[in-house]
Amino acid sequence: MIQPTDLSNSIADSFAGIFQRASRSLVIVHNGRYGAGAGVVWRHGGIIVTNYHVIHRGRPRISLPARGEGEFPARVLAQASEIDLAILVAEIPRDYDLDLAVAPIADSRGLRVGQLALAIGHPWGQIGAVSSGVISSLGPVPWT
């Protein structure tokens, strides 16, 4: 029989493992003097997804806290304020040997109400913040 503490420890260990794997694909997106936020390495070639509100006030730069790397410029490829998303490309010099870890992306068609979810990022430059929640709805957003 599984004891409640065993189940709790198992869930905690699973969350810690997920965080460790996912954090390799996270970058900090700096936007000049206005603060910082998180970005996710979405595709090879330094393609990064972040929030529009993180980049809209300045020229973005990225850093990789998981590797202790310095800052690199990033160029905005696309932005959509109405859905708060932006796509960047990291402008890392060719002679700099840096292979950005691409985040594993799941198929959202398998998502179900009641499943646990983790939010991992760097809000306001705070490295490695994580919170959890439960998927509460899958319907359309009422204000669209």
Buried (B, 14 or more C-beta within 10 A) or exposed (E): EEEEEEEEEEEEEEBEEBBEEBBBBBBBBBBEEEBBBBBBBBBEEBBBBBBBBBBBEEEBBBBBBBEEBEEBBBEBEEBEEEEEBBBBBBEBEEEEEEEBBBBEEEEEEEEEEEEEEEEBBBBEBEBEEBEEEEEEEEEEEEEE
